[in-house]
Amino acid sequence: MPPAALVWMRRDLRCDDHAALYHALRRYQRVYCAFVFDTDILDALPTRSDRRVAFIHASVQSLDQELRALAARSGAPGGGLIVRHGPAPACIVQLARSLGVQEVLTNRDYEPEAIARDQRVAEALRATGIAFSDYKDQVLLEQREVLTQQGQPYSVFTPYKRAWLQKLDAFQLTPYPVARYASHLAAPPDGERLPTLADLGFEATNLAQLPLPTGAQGAQQLLQDFVPRMAAYHEARDFPGRKGVSYLSVHLRFGTVSIRQLAALAVQQAAQGSEGAQTWLSELAWRDFYFMILWHHPQVVTQSFRPEYDRVQWDEAPELWQAWCEARTGYPLVDAAMRQLLQTGYMHNRLRMVVASFLTKDLGIDWRRGERFFAQHLNDYDLAANNGGWQWAASTGCDAQPWFRIFNPVTQSQKFDPDGKFIRRYLPELDRVPDRHLHFPAAMKPLELQACGLRLGQDYPWPVVDHASARERTLMRFHFLARKED
């Protein structure tokens, strides 16, 4: 058995059912584990108080403890995590050389910049005689595993999902038995310590005050809470005022939970006739679908999936943009959703569609600006899924919402927050507004406003646009483009 290897952990912050870790432990006598707080990424963040960095930091601390415990259970003196702070390529190459390993193993990433980074690392390692390999771990089916009969990637979700389900078998759902080889875990070099948030140049956030447990243990806590609710997922998931979703998205983003574990649970309950489990499994399929789209079509990061829609004439509208960013649009569901994002770093999935539609279809602002705003604020921001979601809402992407179907923010509010529970939570200034007016206070008469003590324009803003007029403008914007295509 070769002597030593290094596992480079990234968005896979767990030690159970971990592809790269399993392959390393099975093949090497000593296996080191490392994580890099990559300054190429961190230095580009707009604030030193970032909930995602805090989440990763807490999860890295948990992972270090879990690796030590895993080694101890196997009777080995090793375990633990080596942590570096700097440019990831340089840190990994230097660490691999100093440890004298024969190979660096990691789990595959599908984002264009990450692919380019890994190619640079692989070349630098091979120049020094160290091998580099990567493995599928963060998705169930990847790259060219699901193709059309013509051997092409799908661009429509429904046929993709049918093919995806046909290929999803026990092999893809079987966990990697990491614990079987845990005795090969190596201890970090003497003197290693985990950096604090302050060491990284970041400040504490409100993460500890949020209902968001961190690390693999936190993911399992959320999963156990969701399992008995999964059967009702198909009905409850669209209502932001209800506890209807899993809240596992950030854990999927950073790999503190295995996608195979989640899919296996969904498949098991779906086989028993659970419609909620079938719907949740479809959401996991959407996740794979968007990863596949990004891998095959990396240009979607900055361009429309359908190139003709790059000719859409979006508005600059700086005042409308600021109103959307600051939750002052005058449409309560939109504003409540944006406050949820700003205060917690989370936004309910139904509301992501609503606010994206509002930005692109009501305000006429480029989807790329909204996507970048989400990139700054979402705890679970994932380029593939969020790019796909924004292009879906803007009608520029694959299998997108047709451009002539435009969400009405008032009817969406009436349908999915009928009693105003969600709105009142994030817009307490509307607490005394009667239910029948809560979804659009601007329709209230002066005496009704006076009765509930609401001063429009002071306590809560007037609508920044008229939805009906904005809808017609959007229809003309896209219809003009469609006519040019004809």
C-alpha positions as CSV (number, residue, x, y, z in Angstrom):
1,M,0.0,0.0,0.0
2,P,1.5,3.4,-1.0
3,P,2.5,5.5,2.1
4,A,0.6,8.8,2.1
5,A,-2.1,11.0,0.4
6,L,-3.8,14.3,1.1
7,V,-7.5,14.8,0.8
8,W,-8.4,18.4,-0.1
9,M,-11.8,19.2,1.3
10,R,-13.9,22.1,-0.2
11,R,-17.7,21.9,-0.4
12,D,-17.8,18.5,1.4
13,L,-17.3,19.4,5.0
14,R,-18.1,16.0,6.5
15,C,-16.3,12.7,7.1
16,D,-19.1,10.2,6.4
17,D,-20.1,9.0,2.9
18,H,-17.3,11.1,1.4
19,A,-16.0,9.9,-2.0
20,A,-12.5,11.4,-2.1
21,L,-11.8,10.5,1.6
22,Y,-13.0,6.9,1.0
23,H,-10.8,6.4,-2.0
24,A,-7.8,7.8,-0.2
25,L,-8.3,5.8,2.9
26,R,-8.8,2.6,1.0
27,R,-5.6,3.0,-1.1
28,Y,-3.1,4.8,1.2
29,Q,-1.5,3.9,4.5
30,R,-1.6,7.5,5.9
31,V,-4.2,10.0,4.8
32,Y,-4.1,13.7,5.7
33,C,-7.1,16.0,5.4
34,A,-6.9,19.7,4.7
35,F,-9.1,22.7,4.2
36,V,-8.1,26.1,2.8
37,F,-9.8,29.4,3.6
38,D,-9.1,30.6,0.0
39,T,-8.1,34.2,0.0
40,D,-8.8,34.4,-3.8
41,I,-12.5,34.0,-2.7
42,L,-12.5,35.6,0.7
43,D,-10.7,38.8,-0.4
44,A,-13.4,39.5,-3.0
45,L,-16.2,39.5,-0.5
46,P,-17.8,42.9,0.0
47,T,-17.9,42.7,3.8
48,R,-15.9,41.3,6.7
49,S,-19.1,40.1,8.4
50,D,-20.3,37.2,6.2
51,R,-22.6,34.5,7.5
52,R,-21.2,32.0,5.0
53,V,-17.7,32.4,6.3
54,A,-19.0,32.0,9.8
55,F,-20.9,28.9,8.8
56,I,-17.9,27.4,7.1
57,H,-15.6,28.3,10.0
58,A,-18.0,26.6,12.5
59,S,-18.3,23.5,10.2
60,V,-14.6,23.2,9.8
61,Q,-14.2,23.2,13.5
62,S,-16.8,20.4,13.7
63,L,-15.1,18.5,11.0
64,D,-11.8,18.5,12.8
65,Q,-13.5,17.0,15.9
66,E,-15.4,14.5,13.8
67,L,-12.2,13.3,12.1
68,R,-10.4,12.9,15.4
69,A,-13.4,11.0,16.8
70,L,-13.5,8.7,13.7
71,A,-9.8,7.9,14.1
72,A,-10.2,7.2,17.8
73,R,-13.1,4.8,17.2
74,S,-10.9,2.9,14.8
75,G,-8.1,2.7,17.4
76,A,-5.8,5.0,15.4
77,P,-3.9,7.9,16.9
78,G,-4.5,10.1,13.9
79,G,-7.4,12.3,12.7
80,G,-7.9,16.0,12.6
81,L,-7.9,18.7,9.9
82,I,-5.0,20.8,8.6
83,V,-6.3,24.3,7.9
84,R,-4.6,26.9,5.8
85,H,-5.4,30.5,5.0
86,G,-4.2,31.8,1.6
87,P,-4.5,31.2,-2.2
88,A,-5.8,27.6,-2.4
89,P,-3.6,26.4,-5.3
90,A,-0.4,27.5,-3.7
91,C,-1.4,26.3,-0.2
92,I,-2.3,22.8,-1.5
93,V,0.8,22.4,-3.6
94,Q,3.1,23.5,-0.8
95,L,1.3,21.3,1.8
96,A,1.4,18.2,-0.4
97,R,5.1,18.7,-0.9
98,S,5.9,19.3,2.8
99,L,3.9,16.2,3.8
100,G,5.6,14.1,1.2
101,V,2.3,12.6,-0.2
102,Q,2.1,10.7,-3.4
103,E,-1.4,12.0,-4.4
104,V,-3.9,14.8,-3.7
105,L,-7.6,13.6,-3.9
106,T,-10.6,15.9,-3.9
107,N,-14.3,15.9,-4.8
108,R,-15.2,17.4,-8.2
109,D,-16.4,21.0,-8.7
110,Y,-18.4,22.1,-11.7
111,E,-18.1,25.9,-11.7
112,P,-15.9,27.3,-14.4
113,E,-13.5,29.1,-12.1
114,A,-13.1,26.1,-9.9
115,I,-12.5,23.8,-12.9
116,A,-9.7,26.2,-14.0
117,R,-8.3,26.3,-10.5
118,D,-8.2,22.5,-10.2
119,Q,-6.4,22.3,-13.6
120,R,-3.7,24.6,-12.3
121,V,-3.3,22.7,-9.1
122,A,-3.1,19.4,-11.0
123,E,-0.4,20.7,-13.4
124,A,1.6,22.2,-10.5
125,L,1.4,18.9,-8.5
126,R,2.3,16.7,-11.5
127,A,5.3,18.9,-12.2
128,T,6.6,17.8,-8.8
129,G,5.7,14.1,-9.2
130,I,2.5,14.2,-7.2
131,A,-0.7,12.8,-8.7
132,F,-4.1,14.6,-8.6
133,S,-7.6,13.0,-8.9
134,D,-11.1,14.1,-8.3
135,Y,-14.4,12.3,-7.7
136,K,-18.1,12.8,-8.1
137,D,-19.6,13.6,-4.7
138,Q,-21.8,16.7,-4.6
139,V,-24.3,15.4,-7.2
140,L,-26.0,12.1,-8.0
141,L,-25.5,12.1,-11.7
142,E,-23.1,14.4,-13.5
143,Q,-21.7,15.7,-16.7
144,R,-22.5,13.2,-19.5
145,E,-24.3,10.6,-17.3
146,V,-27.7,11.8,-18.4
147,L,-27.9,12.5,-22.1
148,T,-30.6,12.5,-24.8
149,Q,-30.9,9.6,-27.3
150,Q,-28.8,11.8,-29.6
151,G,-26.0,12.0,-27.1
152,Q,-26.7,15.7,-26.3
153,P,-27.3,17.4,-22.9
154,Y,-30.9,18.0,-22.0
155,S,-32.2,21.6,-22.0
156,V,-35.8,20.8,-20.8
157,F,-36.2,19.5,-17.3
158,T,-39.1,17.0,-17.6
159,P,-37.5,14.6,-20.0
160,Y,-34.2,15.1,-18.1
161,K,-35.9,14.1,-14.9
162,R,-37.4,10.9,-16.5
163,A,-34.0,9.9,-17.8
164,W,-32.4,10.8,-14.4
165,L,-34.9,8.7,-12.5
166,Q,-34.2,5.7,-14.8
167,K,-30.5,6.0,-14.1
168,L,-30.8,6.6,-10.4
169,D,-30.2,3.1,-8.9
170,A,-28.8,1.6,-5.8
171,F,-25.2,2.2,-6.9
172,Q,-25.7,6.0,-6.9
173,L,-27.4,5.9,-3.5
174,T,-25.0,3.6,-1.7
175,P,-22.9,5.5,0.9
176,Y,-19.1,5.3,0.8
177,P,-18.0,3.2,3.9
178,V,-15.4,5.6,5.2
179,A,-15.3,4.3,8.7
180,R,-14.1,0.9,7.5
181,Y,-10.7,2.4,6.7
182,A,-10.5,5.1,9.3
183,S,-7.4,3.6,10.9
184,H,-5.5,5.1,8.1
185,L,-6.3,8.7,9.1
186,A,-3.1,10.6,9.8
187,A,-2.7,13.3,12.5
188,P,-1.9,16.8,11.4
189,P,1.8,17.9,11.9
190,D,2.8,19.1,15.4
191,G,1.9,22.7,16.1
192,E,-1.1,22.8,13.8
193,R,-4.1,24.9,15.2
194,L,-7.4,26.0,13.7
195,P,-7.6,29.7,12.9
196,T,-10.2,31.9,14.6
197,L,-12.6,34.1,12.6
198,A,-10.4,37.0,13.6
199,D,-7.3,35.3,12.3
200,L,-9.1,35.1,8.9
201,G,-9.9,38.9,9.1
202,F,-13.6,38.4,9.7
203,E,-16.1,39.5,12.3
204,A,-18.8,37.6,14.2
205,T,-22.2,37.6,12.6
206,N,-25.8,36.9,13.8
207,L,-25.4,33.2,12.7
208,A,-25.6,32.0,16.3
209,Q,-29.0,33.7,16.7
210,L,-30.5,32.0,13.6
211,P,-32.2,28.6,13.6
212,L,-29.3,27.3,11.5
213,P,-27.2,24.6,13.2
214,T,-23.8,24.1,11.6
215,G,-21.6,21.2,10.6
216,A,-22.6,17.6,9.8
217,Q,-24.3,17.2,13.2
218,G,-26.4,20.3,12.5
219,A,-27.4,18.9,9.1
220,Q,-28.5,15.6,10.7
221,Q,-30.5,17.6,13.2
222,L,-32.4,19.4,10.5
223,L,-32.8,16.2,8.5
224,Q,-34.4,14.3,11.4
225,D,-36.8,17.2,11.9
226,F,-37.7,17.1,8.2
227,V,-38.2,13.4,7.7
228,P,-41.6,13.2,9.4
229,R,-42.7,16.3,7.4
230,M,-41.5,15.0,4.1
231,A,-44.9,13.4,3.2
232,A,-46.5,16.9,3.3
233,Y,-43.7,18.6,1.3
234,H,-45.6,18.9,-2.0
235,E,-48.4,20.9,-0.2
236,A,-46.4,22.9,2.4
237,R,-43.3,23.9,0.4
238,D,-44.9,26.9,-1.3
239,F,-46.1,28.7,1.9
240,P,-43.3,30.7,3.5
241,G,-45.3,31.1,6.7
242,R,-45.3,27.4,7.3
243,K,-42.6,25.0,8.2
244,G,-42.8,23.1,4.9
245,V,-39.3,22.8,3.6
246,S,-36.2,21.0,4.8
247,Y,-33.9,24.1,5.4
248,L,-31.0,21.9,4.3
249,S,-29.9,24.0,1.3
250,V,-26.9,25.5,3.0
251,H,-25.8,22.1,4.2
252,L,-26.0,20.8,0.6
253,R,-24.1,23.8,-0.5
254,F,-21.1,23.2,1.8
255,G,-21.5,19.4,1.8
256,T,-22.1,19.0,5.5
257,V,-24.7,16.4,4.4
258,S,-24.5,13.7,1.7
259,I,-26.7,14.1,-1.3
260,R,-26.8,10.3,-1.4
261,Q,-28.3,10.1,2.1
262,L,-31.0,12.6,1.2
263,A,-31.9,11.0,-2.1
264,A,-32.0,7.5,-0.5
265,L,-34.5,8.7,2.0
266,A,-36.6,10.4,-0.7
267,V,-36.6,7.2,-2.9
268,Q,-37.5,5.1,0.1
269,Q,-40.5,7.2,1.0
270,A,-41.5,7.7,-2.6
271,A,-41.6,4.0,-3.1
272,Q,-44.2,3.8,-0.3
273,G,-46.4,6.3,-2.2
274,S,-45.4,9.5,-0.6
275,E,-46.2,12.4,-3.0
276,G,-44.2,14.7,-0.8
277,A,-41.1,12.5,-1.1
278,Q,-41.6,12.4,-4.9
279,T,-41.7,16.2,-5.1
280,W,-38.6,16.5,-2.9
281,L,-36.8,14.0,-5.1
282,S,-37.7,16.2,-8.1
283,E,-36.0,19.2,-6.4
284,L,-32.8,17.1,-6.0
285,A,-33.2,16.3,-9.7
286,W,-33.4,20.1,-10.5
287,R,-30.2,20.5,-8.6
288,D,-28.4,18.0,-10.7
289,F,-30.0,19.5,-13.8
290,Y,-28.6,22.9,-13.1
291,F,-25.1,21.5,-12.4
292,M,-25.3,19.7,-15.7
293,I,-26.3,22.8,-17.5
294,L,-23.5,24.8,-16.0
295,W,-20.9,22.2,-16.9
296,H,-22.0,21.9,-20.5
297,H,-22.8,25.6,-20.9
298,P,-20.4,27.6,-18.7
299,Q,-21.3,30.8,-20.7
300,V,-24.5,31.0,-18.7
301,V,-22.6,32.6,-15.9
302,T,-22.6,35.9,-17.7
303,Q,-24.9,35.3,-20.7
304,S,-28.4,34.1,-21.3
305,F,-28.8,30.4,-22.0
306,R,-30.8,31.4,-25.1
307,P,-28.5,33.8,-26.8
308,E,-31.3,35.8,-28.5
309,Y,-32.4,37.0,-25.0
310,D,-29.0,38.8,-24.5
311,R,-30.6,41.4,-26.8
312,V,-33.3,42.3,-24.3
313,Q,-33.1,46.0,-23.5
314,W,-33.1,46.1,-19.7
315,D,-33.6,49.3,-17.8
316,E,-30.9,50.9,-15.5
317,A,-33.5,52.4,-13.1
318,P,-31.2,53.1,-10.2
319,E,-34.0,54.3,-7.9
320,L,-36.1,51.1,-8.5
321,W,-33.0,49.0,-8.1
322,Q,-32.3,50.5,-4.7
323,A,-35.9,50.1,-3.6
324,W,-35.7,46.4,-4.5
325,C,-32.4,45.9,-2.7
326,E,-33.6,47.8,0.4
327,A,-37.1,46.1,0.6
328,R,-39.0,49.3,-0.1
329,T,-41.0,48.4,-3.2
330,G,-44.5,48.9,-1.7
331,Y,-45.4,45.3,-2.4
332,P,-45.5,43.5,1.0
333,L,-44.6,40.0,-0.1
334,V,-41.6,41.2,-2.1
335,D,-40.4,43.5,0.8
336,A,-40.9,40.8,3.4
337,A,-38.9,38.3,1.3
338,M,-36.0,40.8,0.9
339,R,-36.0,41.6,4.6
340,Q,-35.8,37.9,5.3
341,L,-32.8,37.7,3.0
342,L,-31.0,40.8,4.5
343,Q,-31.7,39.7,8.1
344,T,-31.0,36.0,7.9
345,G,-29.2,35.2,4.6
346,Y,-32.1,32.9,3.7
347,M,-35.1,33.3,1.4
348,H,-37.9,30.8,0.9
349,N,-37.8,29.2,-2.6
350,R,-41.2,30.4,-3.6
351,L,-40.2,33.9,-2.7
352,R,-37.0,33.7,-4.7
353,M,-39.2,33.2,-7.8
354,V,-41.5,36.1,-6.8
355,V,-38.7,38.7,-6.1
356,A,-36.8,37.6,-9.2
357,S,-39.9,38.0,-11.3
358,F,-40.6,41.3,-9.8
359,L,-37.1,42.6,-10.5
360,T,-37.0,41.5,-14.1
361,K,-40.7,41.7,-15.1
362,D,-42.0,44.6,-13.0
363,L,-38.9,46.7,-12.7
364,G,-37.4,45.7,-16.0
365,I,-33.9,45.2,-14.5
366,D,-31.3,42.8,-15.8
367,W,-31.4,39.4,-14.1
368,R,-27.6,39.4,-13.8
369,R,-27.8,42.2,-11.2
370,G,-30.3,40.3,-9.1
371,E,-28.2,37.1,-9.4
372,R,-25.1,39.0,-8.2
373,F,-27.1,40.5,-5.2
374,F,-28.1,36.9,-4.2
375,A,-24.5,35.9,-4.5
376,Q,-23.6,38.5,-1.9
377,H,-26.4,37.7,0.6
378,L,-27.6,34.1,0.4
379,N,-26.1,31.6,2.9
380,D,-26.8,28.8,0.4
381,Y,-25.7,30.7,-2.7
382,D,-24.8,28.1,-5.4
383,L,-23.9,29.4,-8.8
384,A,-25.5,26.6,-10.8
385,A,-28.9,26.6,-9.0
386,N,-29.1,30.4,-8.6
387,N,-28.1,31.2,-12.1
388,G,-30.7,28.6,-13.4
389,G,-33.4,30.1,-11.1
390,W,-32.7,33.6,-12.1
391,Q,-32.7,32.8,-15.8
392,W,-35.9,30.8,-15.3
393,A,-37.6,33.8,-13.8
394,A,-36.3,36.2,-16.4
395,S,-37.4,33.8,-19.2
396,T,-33.8,33.8,-20.7
397,G,-32.8,30.3,-19.6
398,C,-33.3,26.7,-20.4
399,D,-36.9,25.4,-19.8
400,A,-37.7,28.9,-18.5
401,Q,-40.9,30.5,-17.4
402,P,-42.4,31.8,-20.7
403,W,-41.9,35.5,-21.1
404,F,-45.6,36.2,-21.3
405,R,-46.3,34.6,-17.9
406,I,-45.6,37.2,-15.3
407,F,-46.1,36.7,-11.5
408,N,-48.5,39.1,-10.0
409,P,-46.9,40.0,-6.6
410,V,-50.3,40.7,-5.0
411,T,-52.1,37.5,-6.1
412,Q,-48.9,35.5,-5.2
413,S,-49.2,37.0,-1.7
414,Q,-52.9,36.2,-1.4
415,K,-52.3,32.6,-2.5
416,F,-49.2,31.7,-0.6
417,D,-49.4,33.9,2.5
418,P,-53.2,34.2,2.9
419,D,-53.3,35.1,6.6
420,G,-50.2,37.3,6.3
421,K,-48.2,35.4,8.9
422,F,-45.0,35.7,6.9
423,I,-45.5,39.3,5.9
424,R,-46.3,40.4,9.5
425,R,-43.1,38.7,10.8
426,Y,-40.8,40.7,8.6
427,L,-42.9,43.9,8.2
428,P,-44.1,44.7,11.7
429,E,-45.2,48.2,10.5
430,L,-48.1,46.4,8.8
431,D,-49.2,44.5,11.8
432,R,-52.5,46.3,12.3
433,V,-53.4,46.3,8.6
434,P,-56.5,44.0,8.1
435,D,-55.9,40.7,6.3
436,R,-57.9,41.8,3.2
437,H,-55.6,44.8,2.7
438,L,-52.3,43.4,3.9
439,H,-51.2,42.2,0.5
440,F,-51.5,45.6,-1.1
441,P,-52.0,48.5,1.4
442,A,-51.9,51.1,-1.3
443,A,-55.5,50.1,-2.2
444,M,-56.8,51.2,1.2
445,K,-58.9,54.3,1.5
446,P,-57.8,57.2,3.8
447,L,-60.2,56.3,6.6
448,E,-59.0,52.7,6.5
449,L,-55.4,53.8,6.7
450,Q,-56.2,56.1,9.6
451,A,-58.1,53.3,11.4
452,C,-55.0,51.1,11.5
453,G,-52.5,54.0,12.0
454,L,-50.6,53.4,8.7
455,R,-49.1,56.4,6.9
456,L,-48.2,55.4,3.4
457,G,-45.1,57.1,2.2
458,Q,-43.9,57.3,5.8
459,D,-44.5,54.1,7.7
460,Y,-44.5,52.0,4.5
461,P,-43.8,53.1,0.9
462,W,-46.2,53.6,-1.9
463,P,-45.7,51.0,-4.7
464,V,-42.7,52.0,-6.8
465,V,-44.5,50.7,-10.0
466,D,-48.0,49.9,-11.0
467,H,-48.0,46.1,-11.7
468,A,-50.5,46.2,-14.6
469,S,-48.6,48.9,-16.4
470,A,-45.2,47.2,-15.7
471,R,-46.6,44.0,-17.1
472,E,-47.7,45.6,-20.3
473,R,-44.2,47.2,-20.7
474,T,-42.5,43.8,-20.2
475,L,-44.8,42.2,-22.7
476,M,-43.9,44.9,-25.2
477,R,-40.2,44.5,-24.4
478,F,-40.2,40.8,-25.1
479,H,-42.8,40.9,-27.9
480,F,-40.6,43.4,-29.8
481,L,-37.6,41.0,-29.5
482,A,-39.8,38.1,-30.6
483,R,-40.9,40.0,-33.7
484,K,-37.3,40.8,-34.5
485,E,-36.5,37.1,-34.4
486,D,-39.4,36.3,-36.8
